[in-house]
């Protein structure tokens, strides 16, 4: 996620066999221990550089926005602290009642913070509007297998799926496509403004929003009527302060002006803070990846270029893959807080391969300029290839500038590329990238759910989140097949096959994967509980003594 985008994680081990078994029939909930409870009191301040695009779940697919949604919106399925596996959240049970029917039974008496009843009608409304709005920056692509949503009675929802045995759908209900919204506050066919959402108090998560200053300051209050899976929030008031510069974020957590710094400090800052006895650096598993996206219409020799040529376009992508030195980027820019990524699914997830490692460069992960030159010559590509490459300065952390300066140097030092490197702030960046403004550009991905599917479906299905005009029917069919294959071993082989095919086509060029890091005051506890393989940072787990 992704949201779609992000910065910071690695080292995740999830057994696909266990996941498939869990997802095939999600069990009954024991009931959220937060139900009807109050928070532990106190105030805590969190700092971040992550930006919000919108609070409307239909219009955003990025980590900054999803971080807010995780605190304030209810979900049908959620992950308890410390686990990547989903369980019923505002539901008593969720299960397949037929090969294509996934039925969720809601808890009785659910309400939004504004007093409105939360029923199956709101759930149907939520998913209907996701598919109807289908915002280009939204997560509706995750609902590719949803045919329709039926509200059978006030507490029963049936999701009618297009294909049988969907092993991923329960996870998707916990993803950015899953926040349940109030049909009396949200528009059915267009995005609802942040101001209207906050004014309408359309919340039913662990927290509600009491004051909202877009990308400046949000004040959360614990929701006494929360009835979900998670325990009661440990802190009554949480303030989240947004920073334009990570150096100021570091300074404030160091000086005790804020209690928690989460996303995104530079690798150098983190290394420095590890030596500071006034703070604690907390590490957690993660699955974030960083990569370059190629726009198949506007990249050199792309489909809409005056000299369009698919073979030459592929050669350009392959040559870039031959020249990239991931180890150098990981070491020089990120002090090895990131590791090289040689495929599309990060290491640690079942099904992950290193398809790119042997196929490109020196065959062992390093660059090979002679090989890149040979590829371009064989395709008849004129060198140096002029490549416009865009990156972002305020969403993927302060290392982005150094990262892409090094990428530019690696491509140009061969004499095979001439790179025009430019940067744009994220709010504009998120609009431009889907409007074919950038021929090649930076993205990061913070997973929506802990399964290899989340690194395949949003990227490589036709009409995917990237909007980069890539489409391959064979890959499309394989992605749909793996998502509905109950046998864990067979599903793993399909996931590996998809990566091999993508490695040959290079719709995206994976670079790095990282680990979750939070810096907290010595009097703050709970960060270790929420820095878990679910990749959701729950403010309710944090407490200040």
Buried (B, 14 or more C-beta within 10 A) or exposed (E): BBBBBBBBBBBBEBEBBEBBEBBBEBEEBEEBEBBEBBBBEBEBBBBBBBBBBBBBBBBBBBBBBBBBBBBBBBBBBBBBBBEBBBBBBBBBBBBBEEEBBBBBBBBEEBBBBBEBEBBBBBBBBBBBBBBEBBBBBBBBBBBBBBEEBBBEEBBBBBBEBEBEBBBBBBBBBBBBBBBBBBBBBBBEEBBBEBEBBBEBBBBBBBBBBEEBEBBEEBBBBBBBBBBBBBBBBBBBBBBBBBBEEBEBBBBBBBEEEBBBBBBBBBBBBBBBBEEBEEBBBBBBBBBBBBBBBBBBBBBBBBBEBEEEBEEBBBBBBBBBBBBBBBBBBBBBBBBEBBBBBBBBBBBBBBBBBBBBBBBBBBEEBBBBBEBBBBBBEEBEBEBBBEBBBBBBBBBBBBBBBBBBBBBBEBBBEBEBBEBEBEBBEBBEBBBEBBEBBBBBBBBBBBBBBBBBBBBBBBBBBBEBBBBBBBBBEEBBEBBBBBBBBBEBEEBBEBBBBBBEBBBEBBBBBBBBBBBBBBBBBEEBBBBBBBBBBBBBBBBBBBBBE
